[in-house]
Amino acid sequence: MRIPKQEPHALRCAAQRIFRASVIVLLTAGALSCANVGPATRAPIVERTPGAPLARPAGGTPDAEQAPITASGGQAEVAAGMAQPPAAGMQGGEAPAGGQEGAIAGSDAVPPPATSDKIALILPLDVPEFARAAAAVRDGFVDAASAANAKDRVVIIAHGVDGVIPSFESARQRGVSVAVGPLVRDDLKTLVLSGARLPWTLALNQLEGGSPLPPAIYTFPLSVDSDAWMLAKRAQQDGARSIDIVEGDSPLMKRLATAFARAWVANGGTAPAALAFDATPDALTGLHSSLDKEVPDAVLLAMSGEHAALVKPYLGEVTAYASGLVFERPSLASARDLDGVRVVEIPWLLTPDAPAFAALKAPEGDSDSLLRLYALGFDAFRIASAFHAEPPAQFELDGATGHIALDGHRFVREGVLGVYRDGQLVPLEPAP
């Protein structure tokens, strides 16, 4: 049965109370030890801020630099602006009603003039679940600084669980021109709710639902939301008037599906039908039968690359769209089943040999999620470099992650479109 796609909006009061209590714990925690990660590969860690000790699973904690990377793990979630850090006692729900507004009232002052040209990069390098994601951002940031002969301006501040507020306090005391971070969403929530005095800040994530931020904070997230709007616009330019969404069950996939449905309706389309993905042969046959009964003009595949390759043969001649942020590219054999699928991707991964990307030096073998985070770090330095005595009034950049433009306090990113042909993702021609 087809169900119109609707935006989820239920808040849990109990989670709100727990979240508020956790912030109080954050603000009163004493100086505690934090776990170590492997050394920086391209720049030294200038300092590490204290935080709560990390929970260690039975059998010990694996080295953070060797934690496995999967398409559904922390790196993919961070790369698309979804990840929540495992802060002690914190829940991943929405911020308490009125909590952000009260915090903002105490942190609404414009930052004082910077006393140096330093740029602080604040990352959860001491949180094992996010250490590799943070290291990828760090490496891209430092490579961009080196390419600009400005590596000496970069101050890297690593923090563990519960260490984000002291990290920003350290950056403020240093008189930096801008602090880049937090990387994960709950760290951003914590920072906003704390009411802490901040330097100019470039957050690499965003709050849910357009929640207000202090005037010191600008955002540059690598989010699926912009991909969703771009896909909806292109599908309509391609002549689609009806579209179904086949979605997986991860939060990131559901976020893409919801954002796409919202964009599709906002552009004049009727509410898309939602079809749950199931990899069993019977379910795939049922999906094919459902699409045969009411053939849509197009389909959004909000799922992993391997699952998209399973579904594509059951779509017939229906044009399919997807976001590169949601899935790792499958093997060549599986990718051939994706031929014809139109995908939003970051420019660097679509055309890595373009002269504009000659300065990007990510190591081979990293997952696509980590490469996107490396590109995020690279572009973040270029944005941060535009902060001087105050943030830029205007900004545009054709970066590794896409075309970036300043809109209010948001640096908005737009990726590029590719299409699978013979198992390879290649640039897609402009719409007629």
N, C-alpha and C positions, 0 to 999 in steps of 0.2 A: 504494500500500500504506500502511496506517495503522501508525504506529509509536508505542508508548506514550511519552509525554513523560517524559524523565528529566532530572535536574539534572546539568549538567556539573561535574566536579570534578578534572580532571587538572592538576597543577602541573608546570611545566617547570623543571628544576634549573638549566639554563643561564641562563634569564631571572632566576632568583633570584640567582645569583652576580653578574650584571650589575647588578641592582638594588642589591645590597649595596655593590658597588664605587662605584656612582653616589652613594650617600649619603655615602661617605667623601669623594668629590670635593666634594659640597655643603658639608660641614663644614669643608673646608680651603680653599675658594675665596677668593681675595682680593677686594678691592673693585674691581669692574669697572663699566663704564658700562652703562646700560640704555636701551632705545629709548623714544621718546616716543609718547604718544597724544594725541588731542585733549583740550582742557581740560574739566573737569567742568562740567556744565550747571547744577547746582544748588548746588554747594559747592566750595570750593577744595580741591585736593590739599594737605594739610598737609605731607606729606613723601613722598619716593620712596626706597625702599631699594635699595642696590646689588645687582647680580646679574650673571650671565654675559651677555655680549653675545648678542643674538638673531641666529639664522641668517637671512640674507637671501637669498630666492630670486633666480634670475637675472632681471634686469630691474627690480630694486628691490623694496622692501617697500611695499605699498599702505597708505594711511592707515588706521589701525585703526578709526576711527569710520565708515569707508565700506566695511568688509569685508562681502561679501554674506552674507545670512542664508538658510539653507535648512532644511527640516524635518529633514534628516539631518545637518546641520552641528553645529558646536560648541555652539550655543545650545540646541538641543533636547536634546543629550546632557547638557549641564550642568544644564538644567532638570529632568531626571529623575535626577540624581545619578549619571550614568554617565561624564562626561567625564574624560579624562586630559590633563594639561598636557604640552606638548612639551619637557620638561626635558632638557637636554643629557645624552646618555649614558644616559637612563633608559628602562626598558622598562615596558610596561603590565601586567605579570604580577603575581601575588600577591607579597606581602612574603615575604622569606626565612623559612623555618621557624625559629622561636625568635628571630628578629630583633626582632619587636615586644615580646616578653616581656622581652628583655634591655634594650631601650630604656625600657620602662615602669618597670623596676626603678630606673632612674636619674632618673625624672621623676614619682615617685609622691607627692611632697610636696604637701600642700594649699597653694595659693597664699597668700602673705602678705596681710594686709589691704590693700585699695586705699587709695591716698593722694589720690585725686581721684574725682569722679563722672563722669569722661570715659568714653566708649564708643568704642573703636577699631574701625573697619571696615577690614579688611585684604583687598584684592582684587587680582587679576592684571590691573590696568588697563594694564600695560606689556607684556603678552603679546598680540600681534596676534590670535592665534586665539581669544582669550577676552576681548578688550577690550570688545566690545559687550555680551556677556553680563554682564561685571562692571559696566559702566556702567548697565545696566538695574537690577541689584541696588542699586547705589549710589543711583540716583535714587529708587527706592522707599523705601530706608532714610532718605534725607534728607527726603523728603516726609512720612514718618511722624514724624520728629523735629520738623519744622516744625509739623505739626498738633498736636503735644504741647507746642509752645513750648519745645522742648529742643534746637534746632539747635546751640546753642553747646556742647553736651556731646559732639558728634560729632567725632572725629578720623579723617580718612580717610588711610590709608596704602596707597599704590600700590606694587606690586612687579612685577618682571619675572621671567623664567626664573631659577630658583635663588635667588629673593629672599625666599621665605616665612619662613625661619628668622630672618634679620635683622629682618624686619618684626615678628615676634612678640617678639623681644628688645627692639625699640624700644617696643612697647606695654607690655611688662612694666616697663621703666625709667620710663615715664611714670606708672606706678601706676594704670592704668585699672581701672575696676570690672569690665569684661569686654571681651574682644577677640572680634569677630565675624568668622569665617573659619576655615580656608580655604574657598574656593568649589569647587575641583576636587579630585578624589579623590587623585591622586598627591601633591598638595601636603599633604594630610592625612597620607598615608603617610609622607612625608618628615619632617613635624613630629613624628610619633609615634616614628619610628625615630631621630631625632636625640637624644632624651633631653633636649631643651632644657627649662629651667625656664619655666613658662607662667603667665600670669595666668589667671583664669577665662576659659574659651574656649567660644564657641558656634559649632561647625563647621557649615557649610552643605552638608555632604556626609557620607558614611558610608564605612566600610571594608567590604570584602566579607566575607561569611560570619560576621558578628557578632564579628569580631576585637576583642580587648580594647583599651580606650583608657585613657590616664592619667586619674586622678580629676579633673583640672582641666578635662577636655573634656566638654562636652555637645554633642549633635547635633540639628540641625533640617534634614534633607534634604527636598528636593522629589522624592520617590522614587516610581517606578512600583510598588514593592513594596506600599505601602499601598493603591494602586488595585487591585492584583491581589486582595488579600484582600477588599476591598469588593465587587468584581465577583463573586468566587466565592460570597460570602455571599448577594448579591442573586439570583444565578442559582438557587441552591438554595431561597431563599425564594419564587421565582417558580415552583417546582415542577420544575425541571430535575433529572434523575437521571443523565443521560449528556451529555457535552459533548465536542466536538472543538475543537482549536486550529488555526487557519490562521495561520501565522506568516511574517513577512518574514525577511530575512537580516541585518539590522543587529544589533549587540550589544544595543541598547536593546530591540528587538522580542523578541529571544530572552530577555532578562532578564524582560520582562513575561510571556512564555509560561511560563518556568520558575517564576516566583513564583506565577503563577496555578495551575499544576499542583500545586505544593506545598500551596497553600491549599485547593484543591479536595479533595485526598486527606486533608488534616488534618481537614477538616470531614465526613469520612465517605464521600466520593465515590470511584468507581473511577478509575484513572489515565486521563486524557484521551488521545484519539488525536491525534497530531500530523500535520498536513498542510502541506507546504511550499507557499508561494505562488509562482505563476508567472503572469505577465501574458499569456502567449500564449493565443490563442483555444482552441487544442487543449487546453492545460492547464486552462483554466477549464471547458471542457466535461467534461474528465475529473474535475475536482473535483465538478461537479454530479452526475455518474454515481456517484461514490464515496459522496456524501452520500445519494443515492437508494437505494443498496443497503442501507446501515445508517444510517437517519435518526436523528441525535442529537436530544436535546431542545433543545440550544442550541449556539452556536458562539462562541468568543472570536476576535476579529479582532485579532491582534497585528501590525499593519502601518500604513502611512501612510494618511491620509484618502483620498487619490486612489485608492490600491489597494483600500481598503475599499469605495469606491464601485463599483469594477470587480467585486468579488467578491459584493457583496450581492445583485444580481439572480439569482445562481446558487444562492442558499441556499434559495429557495422560501419556505415559511412558518416556517422555523426562526428562533427569536429569537437575535439577535446582540448581543454585548457588546464594548466597547472602552474603552481608556483615552485620555482627551484629551491626556495627557502625551506620547503616542507620535506623534500626527499633528497637523499644521496643518489647520485647517478648510479643506475644498476650496471651489471656487467654488459659487455657488448652484445652477448647472445640475447639477454633480456631486453636490452635497449632497442633492438630491432623491432620488438613488439610495440614500441612507443612511437614508431614512425607516424608522422602527422600531428602528434601532440604539440601544442603551442605552449611555451613555458616562459615565464618571466624569470630572468636570471640577472646576476650582477655582471656588468660589462667585462670585468677582468676574467671571469670564468668562461664567458662566451667567446671572447677574442683575446686570449692571454698573450698572444704575440704582437698585439698592437703596439706601436712605438710609444704611445702615451703611458704604457704600463711597464716600461723598461726598468724602472727603479724598484719594482716589486720583486722580492726575492724569497718568497715562501719556499720551504723545503718540499721536495717531492715526497709523496706518500701520505701527506696529510689528507684527512677527509674533506669533502666539500664544505662541511659545516665549519671546520677550522680555517679553511682558506677564506671563507666569507668573513670570519671574525678577524683574520689578518688584514683583509681589505678594509674592514670597519676601522681598525686601528690606524691604518695608513691614512684614510680620509679624515679621521678624527684629528690627527695632528695638523693637517692642512687647514681644517676649520679653526682649531685652537690657535693657530698662528695668526688668525685674523683678529683675535682679541688683543687689544693693546691697553690703553687706559680704560677703555670700556668696550662692550661688544660691538661688532660691526652693525651699521645701519642697514646695509645691503650685502648680500653674498650670493654668488653663484659659482658652481664648480662642476666640471665634468670629471667625476672621480672614478675610482675603482669599483665602488658600489653602485654607481649610477649618477644621474644628473641631480645635483644637490642645490637647493635654493632655500633662502631664509624666508620663513613665513611667520611673523610675530616672534615667538620664542622657540619656534620649531625649525630645525634644519630638515627639510622634507626631501626624501630621496625617491627617485623614480628609476627603476631598473630598465632593462632592455628586453625585447622579445626575441626568442629563438624558436626553432621548430626542429623536431627530430627527423632526420633523413638518413636512411641506411645506418641507423643506430648511433648517429652522431648529432649533437645539438649544434645547429648552425644559425646564424642570424636570419631573422624572418623579415621579409620584405614589408615595407610600409603598407598600411591599408589603402585600397583604391579610393 
